Amino acid sequence: MIDDAPKFAVVLSGCGVFDGSEIHEAVMTLLAIDETGCKYQCFAPNTWQAKTVDHFTGNATALAGDDENRNVLAESARIARGDIKDLSTFDAKDFDAIIFPGGFGAAMNLSDFAVKGPACEVNTEVERAIKDAYQERIVIAAMCIAPTVIARVLGKNKITVTIGKDKAIAAGINKMGAFHEDKEATEVCVDEENRIVTTPCYMLGKSIKDIREGTRNMIDEILELID
């Protein structure tokens, strides 16, 4: 690190809860990082979305392979105001933590958990980033449905995560070799041994104020591990 301020990598999966990153979770995460005097850099994989969804009607307007479908990196740049990098350039040695906001993009673009459940496959660059982060012992954090991606990549290491209280998804996490811990909307699961921090956010949260509190709690717990 060039200076003393902890630096966070924030990995986005598009722009919008139904086909990308959950925008409230992503923005509140960036706000919490900034408010604590830390720095962040957004990343996203340069790949196509599994599908594009009209967020007004809830209907899919394009599927993978369609000309009208959208690129994950290009869509994520909307949240990052253009200040974003291809995930292929991520180097864990440059960061103190890596965070994965939720939204269906985590379960459709970063992985295909939404389709295959615990037998899912994870995007190659996402898997590399998680494994590199784990090897370098930087903190790995995820919220909402995104902990399923961490569980798929690191489940064999017997990590502990939370997505809230959904029994079916918790069972899927356990099937991937990880352990699930029930938590309320704004609570945080801290696996100190594996340096993994997770929180339910919109898996249980009912309003943006819950997301504000949950993400700030998450950042506070990450900083405790960094210290």
N, C-alpha and C positions, 0 to 999 in steps of 0.2 A: 504493500500500500504506500502511496506517495505521501499521504497525510494521515492524521489520526482519526478522521471521521470515518466510521464504518460505512462500507459501500455495499449496496444491495443490487443484485440482478433480479429483475422482475420479468417473468416469462409470461407473455400474453398469448392468447389462442384465437384471436379475432376480435370483433367488436360487436357485442350484443349477447344477451344471456342465452338465446335459443340456438345460436350457431357459433359463438365465440366466447370471449371473456365476459364475465358479468361486470358491467361497467361500474356499478357502485363499489363492488369489491376491489376492482383494480384502482379506481381513483382514490378511494379511502386508504388503500395501502400506500399509494404514493404520497398522500397527504400526511399520513402517520410517520412515514420515513422522514419527510421534510421537516415536520414539526419537532422531531427529536434531534435535529441538527445533523442528520446523516445524508448520504447521497445515494442516488439510484441511477441505474441504466436499464432501460427496457429492451427486451429481446423478444423475438418470435421466430418460429421455424418458417422457412421460405417454402411453403407447400400450399396445396389447394385445400379449401374447406371440404368436409364431407358433404355438406349441403349448405345452401344459402336460404335463410328464412326471412319472410316478410314479418317484421316484428309487430306490425299493426294487425294483420290477419292471423298470424301464427302458422301460415302455410308455407311450405317449401317452394321457392321460386326457381331453384336450380339444384342439380345434384352433381356429384363428382363427375368430371368429364364434360359437363355442359359448358358451352361458351360463356353463359351468363354467370357461372359460378365465380367465387371470389377467392383471392389469395390471402392466406392467414397473415403473412407479414404486412401486406398492404393495408388490410383492415385494422390490424393492431396499431398501425401507425396513426390511426385516427385518435386513439386514446392517448398515445405518447406525443401528440402534436408534432409528429414527424421525426422526433428524436428517438430512433429505435435502430437496433442492429439485428442482422441475421444471426440466429442462434448458433449457427455453425462457427461464428467467431468468438463465442463465449469461452473464456479461460478462467477456471475456478480460482486460480492463483491471484486473480485481480480483485476478488470479492470476499466479503466476510459472510455473506448469506445469499441464498437464491430462493425466490418466492414464486409460487404458482397460484394466482387467483383462480376462482372457480368459474362456473358457467358451463353450458353444454359443450363449448369448444374443448374443454379439458377432456371430456369423455367422447368426443367425436373427431377432434383434430390433433390433439396431443396424443391421444390413444383412441381405441375403438371400444372402450369399456361400455358405452351406451348400447352397442350391438352384441358384443361377445362376453360381457361380464368379466369374471375372473380369468377367462381364457384370452383376454384381450392382448393385442399387440400395441407397443408404444413406438411413436415416431422415433426414428434413428437418432436424430439430433437431440431430442428430448431425453432419450435414454442415456446418451453420452454425457449430457450436461449433469444429469442426476448422479450418475456413477462417478464422474470426475469430482463433483461437489462432495460426495460421500468420502471419496479417497483423500481429498484435501482437508477433510474435517471442517469445512465451512457449514454453517447452519442451513438446513433445508426446511422450507416452510410451505404449507399449502392450505387452502381453505375450500369450503363447500365440497364439491365432488372431486376436486383435484387430488386429495390424498389417495384416491384409488390408483392414480398414476404412480405415485411414490411407492405404494404397496406392491404394485406389479413389478417395479424395477428392483426394489430393495427388500421384498418380502422374505427372502431367504435369510436375511440378516436379523430376522425376528424383531423388526421395528414395531413401534406402537403409534397408532394414529387415531384420529376421530373424524367422522363426517356428521356427528350428532347422535341420533338415536334410531335411524332407519335400520331395522333388523335385517332386511334382505341385502342391503349394500354392506352392512357390517359382516354378514356371513360371507359375502364375496371377498371382502378384505381378508378375513381369516383364512379363506380357501387359498389365497395367494401367499400364505405363509406369515403374514403380518398379524398383529393383534389389534383389535378395535376396542377403544375405550369410550363409553357413552359420555357426552358432554352437552351442556345447554348451549344456546345460541351464541352467547358472548364469551363462553369459557374456552380455555385453551388446553390442549393436550401437549405436554412437554416430555419427550423421550430424551432425557439428558444423556444417556449412554451413546445413543446414535445421533444426537444433535439434530433432532427433528421436531418441529413445532407445527401443530395443526389446529384449526378452529372451524366450527360448522358454518358460520355466516348464514347465507340464505337457505341452507338445508333446514334451518330452524328459524332463522331471523324473520320477523314480520314487518320490519320497517328499516329505513336507511339509518336511523339512529342506532339500531342493533348492529349494523355493519360497521358503523363508525366506532362503536365501543369494542367490537370483536377484533377488528383489524389493529386498533391501538394496543389492545391487550396482547395480541400476537407479536407486534413489533417490540413491546416492552420485554416479553419473554425471550425473544431472539437476542436482544441486547444483553440480557442477563447471561446468556450462554456465551456471547462474544467476549464479555468482560472476564 
